[in-house]
Amino acid sequence: MKDFDYWKKLHESEKLEEFSTDEQGFLWLKLKSIVRKELISEFVTENEIELKDTSLNGQFVELYALLARNPAKSHKLLNEYIETKNKTVLAALDTNKLVSELYKLKSFDWGGDYQNSLDKYLVSRYVKVFQSYDMLVSKFETEISTAVQGYVLNSWYNHWSSILIEHLFKSHEAVLPTVGQIKHLDFFIGNVPFDLKVTYLPAEYMKARRKEFGFPVELTYLKAKAKELEIDFDKKAKHTDVYYEIVEKLKDKGTKECKTVIETLKKENLQILKESKENPNRLAKWLYENQGEMRFGSENRLFLVLVDTDDFTGSWKLKRNMDVLKPVIKNYLDNFANKKVADLKIAFKYKGKPQTFTALTDVIFVVK
């Protein structure tokens, strides 16, 4: 029998794959989700279990040793307790009100080009650039206030829309959620522990796939067509702003040639989307290999990829669209039992790290 420390070391190294195939490992993970002072006290009281140790970590070790003697019975006890706690959590969330609040965000603009951290962005863009105090202070009324506001609003939207989406998963009978927060784990589907990642088709992924398909770089193509169709644009603006300006002017001009430009890009991107849906492991591997260094993880991940085919840049709005999200998530969970765990396994490398990582992963496409 593999002991407590075996599973502890495996979890700390983010290797969750084995937990899916060993009932004692699965038991260890479930138990970890209730290792909070009030939760563990409630669980042992309800099930008439006496613990000698008084420290939280000690109780975790002791309780695991007790429950591991009869895994089948222990899984049943933990499931019943977790499901009861989950019902309370689900009932407390007013989803209709939350959706209404999320619809108040009209634009998704981070207010800057920072990647992993607002702190890092502010330091590199302002703190280390301006020697003049007055020059730095002058930025508060223009650039810095916009950056902070965008960062806060977008972070708020991402947080609460993620809560909403997790609610959809945790409301399904195939899902057993964690009660307390566990790093890199949101819930179990069947026996598979997953960390849910809500994302879009990344711009860099699309750029790389367009190159492989033999399609031109979108912005290069748009600039060339804008020149050909005599559409002026601000050549000094940020790439995202240039892209937006040209596309909007093409739409506003509305000629046959302008419509053809937009339709061509859409047709090419839909071709990439189709291929990605047919080979989701390729996208999943790319997402693992190109994740930010500060948030690197090799745990099992379930990617929910949102795509608005009319406007790829507006895919963020789908995070609050219950009419689109609900049926897709329900259909996936209804049919999860038909999947083979072996088919979910991928191997990937990460820059700067010598080893090959393995994980269980899957991709759900929500397409509008």
C-alpha positions in Angstrom: 0.0 0.0 0.0 1.3 3.5 -0.9 1.5 5.6 2.2 0.4 9.2 2.9 3.8 10.7 2.0 3.8 9.0 -1.4 0.6 10.8 -2.4 1.7 14.0 -0.7 5.0 14.1 -2.8 3.1 13.3 -6.0 0.6 16.1 -5.4 3.3 18.6 -4.6 5.0 17.8 -7.9 1.7 18.4 -9.7 1.6 14.8 -11.0 -2.1 14.0 -10.7 -2.4 11.3 -13.3 -1.9 8.4 -10.9 -4.6 9.7 -8.6 -7.1 8.8 -11.3 -6.1 5.1 -11.4 -5.6 4.3 -7.7 -8.5 4.4 -5.3 -6.3 5.3 -2.4 -4.7 8.2 -4.2 -8.2 9.4 -5.2 -9.2 9.0 -1.5 -6.2 11.2 -0.5 -7.2 14.0 -2.9 -10.8 14.0 -1.8 -9.8 14.0 1.8 -7.4 17.0 1.2 -10.4 19.0 0.0 -11.9 18.9 3.4 -8.7 19.5 5.4 -9.9 22.7 7.0 -10.4 23.0 10.7 -14.2 23.4 10.6 -14.7 20.9 7.8 -12.7 18.1 9.2 -14.2 18.6 12.6 -17.7 18.4 11.1 -16.9 15.3 9.0 -15.5 13.2 11.9 -18.3 14.3 14.2 -21.0 13.3 11.6 -19.3 9.9 11.0 -18.4 9.2 14.7 -14.7 9.1 14.1 -12.3 9.9 16.9 -8.9 11.5 16.1 -6.1 11.7 18.6 -4.0 14.3 16.9 -5.1 17.9 17.3 -3.0 19.6 14.6 -4.6 19.9 11.2 -1.8 18.2 9.3 -1.7 15.5 11.9 -5.4 14.9 11.5 -5.0 14.7 7.8 -2.4 11.9 8.2 -4.4 10.1 10.9 -7.7 10.3 9.1 -6.2 9.1 5.8 -4.7 6.0 7.6 -8.1 5.2 9.0 -10.1 5.7 5.8 -7.5 3.9 3.6 -8.4 0.6 5.5 -11.7 0.5 3.7 -11.5 2.7 0.6 -14.9 1.7 -0.8 -16.8 2.7 2.4 -14.6 5.8 2.8 -15.3 7.1 -0.7 -19.0 6.8 0.0 -18.7 8.8 3.2 -16.6 11.5 1.6 -18.9 11.7 -1.4 -22.0 12.2 0.7 -20.3 14.9 2.8 -18.9 16.7 -0.2 -22.1 16.6 -2.1 -24.1 18.0 0.9 -21.6 20.9 1.3 -21.7 21.5 -2.5 -25.5 21.9 -2.5 -25.2 24.6 0.2 -22.6 26.5 -1.9 -24.7 26.2 -5.1 -27.8 27.4 -3.4 -26.1 30.5 -2.1 -25.1 31.8 -5.5 -27.7 33.9 -7.3 -26.6 33.1 -10.8 -29.2 35.4 -12.5 -28.0 38.4 -10.5 -24.3 37.6 -11.2 -25.0 37.3 -14.9 -26.7 40.7 -14.9 -23.7 42.2 -13.1 -21.3 40.7 -15.7 -23.2 42.2 -18.5 -22.4 45.7 -17.2 -18.8 45.3 -18.5 -19.1 46.8 -22.0 -15.4 46.5 -23.2 -12.6 44.2 -22.2 -9.4 46.3 -22.2 -6.5 45.7 -19.9 -5.3 49.2 -20.4 -1.7 48.1 -21.2 0.5 45.5 -22.8 1.7 43.9 -19.7 1.7 40.1 -19.7 1.8 38.5 -16.2 1.6 41.2 -13.7 0.4 44.8 -13.3 3.3 45.4 -10.8 5.8 44.3 -13.4 4.2 46.4 -16.1 4.1 49.6 -13.9 7.7 49.2 -12.8 9.1 48.5 -16.3 7.0 51.1 -18.1 7.1 54.0 -15.6 9.2 53.5 -12.4 12.4 52.6 -14.2 11.8 55.0 -17.2 11.1 58.4 -15.7 13.7 60.2 -13.7 11.4 63.3 -13.4 8.9 63.2 -10.6 6.6 65.7 -12.3 6.7 63.7 -15.5 5.8 60.5 -13.6 3.0 62.2 -11.7 1.6 63.6 -15.0 1.0 60.0 -16.1 -1.5 59.3 -13.3 -4.3 61.3 -15.0 -3.8 59.6 -18.3 -2.0 56.3 -18.8 -1.6 54.8 -15.3 -5.2 55.4 -14.1 -6.4 53.7 -17.3 -4.1 50.7 -16.8 -5.2 50.2 -13.2 -8.9 50.6 -14.0 -8.7 48.2 -16.9 -6.7 45.7 -14.8 -9.2 45.8 -11.9 -12.3 45.5 -14.1 -11.0 42.7 -16.3 -9.7 40.8 -13.2 -13.2 41.2 -11.6 -14.9 40.0 -14.8 -12.6 37.0 -15.1 -13.0 36.0 -11.4 -16.8 36.1 -11.3 -17.4 34.7 -14.7 -15.1 31.8 -13.7 -17.2 31.3 -10.5 -20.3 31.2 -12.7 -18.8 28.6 -15.1 -17.6 26.5 -12.2 -21.1 26.6 -10.9 -22.3 25.0 -14.2 -19.9 22.1 -13.8 -20.5 21.6 -10.1 -24.2 21.5 -10.6 -23.9 18.3 -12.7 -24.2 14.9 -11.1 -21.0 13.6 -12.9 -18.9 16.2 -11.0 -17.6 16.0 -7.5 -16.2 19.4 -6.5 -13.5 20.2 -4.0 -15.0 21.7 -0.8 -12.0 23.8 0.3 -9.6 25.2 -2.3 -6.8 22.9 -3.5 -4.0 24.2 -5.6 -4.4 23.1 -9.2 -7.7 21.3 -8.6 -11.3 22.5 -9.0 -13.3 19.2 -9.3 -13.3 15.6 -10.2 -15.2 14.3 -13.3 -15.5 10.5 -12.9 -12.2 9.7 -11.2 -10.2 12.3 -13.0 -9.1 15.4 -11.0 -9.1 18.6 -13.2 -8.1 22.2 -12.9 -10.5 24.2 -15.1 -9.0 26.8 -17.4 -11.3 29.1 -19.3 -9.5 30.5 -22.4 -9.8 31.5 -26.0 -7.9 30.6 -29.2 -4.7 32.4 -28.4 -3.5 35.0 -30.9 0.0 33.4 -31.0 -1.5 30.0 -31.6 -3.6 31.3 -34.4 -0.6 33.1 -35.9 1.5 29.9 -35.8 -1.4 27.8 -37.3 -2.0 30.4 -40.0 1.6 30.1 -41.0 1.4 26.3 -41.1 -1.8 26.6 -43.3 0.0 29.0 -45.6 -2.2 31.9 -44.7 -0.7 35.4 -44.3 -0.3 37.2 -41.0 -3.7 38.8 -40.3 -2.4 42.3 -39.6 0.0 42.2 -42.6 -2.9 41.1 -44.8 -5.2 43.8 -43.5 -2.6 46.6 -43.9 -2.0 45.5 -47.6 -5.8 45.4 -48.3 -6.3 48.7 -46.6 -3.7 50.3 -48.9 -5.2 48.6 -51.9 -8.7 49.8 -51.0 -7.5 53.3 -50.0 -8.4 53.0 -46.4 -6.3 55.2 -44.2 -5.3 54.2 -40.6 -2.9 55.3 -37.8 0.4 53.6 -38.7 1.9 54.6 -35.3 -0.9 53.0 -33.2 -0.6 49.7 -31.3 -1.1 46.6 -33.4 -4.4 45.8 -31.7 -5.7 49.3 -32.4 -4.5 49.2 -36.0 -6.3 45.8 -36.4 -9.5 47.2 -34.9 -9.4 50.4 -37.0 -8.9 48.7 -40.3 -11.6 46.1 -39.6 -14.2 48.7 -38.5 -13.4 50.9 -41.5 -13.8 47.9 -43.8 -17.2 47.2 -42.3 -18.3 50.8 -42.5 -17.2 51.2 -46.1 -19.2 48.0 -46.9 -18.2 47.5 -50.5 -18.0 44.1 -52.0 -14.2 44.2 -51.9 -14.3 45.2 -48.2 -16.7 42.4 -47.3 -14.5 39.9 -49.2 -11.4 40.9 -47.0 -13.4 40.2 -43.8 -15.0 37.0 -45.1 -11.6 35.7 -46.2 -10.1 36.1 -42.8 -13.1 34.5 -41.2 -13.0 31.6 -43.6 -9.3 31.0 -42.9 -9.7 31.2 -39.1 -12.8 28.9 -39.2 -10.6 26.4 -41.0 -8.1 26.5 -38.2 -10.9 26.2 -35.6 -12.3 23.1 -37.4 -8.9 21.5 -37.4 -8.4 22.3 -33.7 -11.7 20.7 -32.8 -10.8 17.6 -34.8 -7.4 17.4 -33.0 -7.9 19.0 -29.6 -4.7 17.4 -28.1 -2.6 19.6 -30.3 -4.2 22.7 -28.9 -4.0 21.4 -25.4 -0.3 20.6 -25.8 0.3 24.1 -27.2 -1.5 25.7 -24.2 0.7 23.7 -21.8 3.9 24.5 -23.6 3.2 28.2 -24.0 1.7 29.1 -20.6 3.2 32.0 -18.7 6.4 31.2 -16.7 5.0 32.7 -13.5 1.9 30.4 -13.7 3.5 27.3 -15.0 1.8 24.0 -14.0 1.8 20.4 -15.2 -1.4 19.4 -13.4 -4.4 17.9 -15.2 -6.3 20.6 -17.0 -9.7 20.9 -18.6 -9.6 23.7 -21.1 -12.9 25.5 -21.9 -12.2 27.3 -25.2 -14.6 30.1 -26.1 -14.9 31.2 -29.7 -17.2 33.8 -31.2 -16.9 33.1 -34.9 -18.3 36.5 -35.9 -15.7 38.3 -33.8 -12.8 36.3 -32.4 -11.7 39.3 -30.3 -15.2 39.4 -28.7 -15.0 35.8 -27.4 -14.7 37.1 -23.8 -18.4 37.9 -23.9 -19.2 34.2 -24.0 -18.1 33.8 -20.4 -21.4 35.2 -19.3 -23.6 33.7 -22.1 -25.6 31.0 -20.3 -27.6 30.2 -23.4 -24.4 29.0 -25.1 -22.4 27.7 -22.1 -25.0 25.5 -20.5 -25.9 23.0 -23.2 -22.3 22.5 -24.3 -21.0 21.9 -20.8 -24.0 19.6 -20.0 -23.4 17.6 -23.2 -19.7 17.1 -22.4 -20.5 15.9 -18.8 -23.3 13.7 -19.9 -20.9 11.8 -22.2 -17.7 11.9 -20.1 -18.2 8.3 -18.9 -17.7 7.2 -22.5 -14.2 8.6 -22.6 -11.0 6.5 -22.0 -8.6 7.9 -19.6 -5.7 6.8 -21.8 -7.0 9.1 -24.6 -6.7 12.1 -22.3 -3.0 11.6 -21.7 -0.5 14.0 -23.3 3.2 14.6 -23.0 4.8 18.0 -23.3 8.1 20.0 -22.9 8.5 23.4 -21.4 11.2 25.9 -22.2 14.0 26.0 -19.6 12.9 22.7 -18.0 14.8 19.5 -19.1 12.1 16.9 -18.3 9.1 15.8 -20.3 5.8 16.4 -18.4 2.7 14.2 -18.6 -0.9 15.2 -17.7 -4.5 14.2 -18.3 -6.3 16.9 -20.3 -9.3 17.6 -22.5 -10.7 20.5 -24.5 -14.3 21.7 -24.6 -15.1 24.1 -27.4 -17.9 26.6 -26.9 -18.5 28.1 -30.3 -21.1 30.8 -31.2 
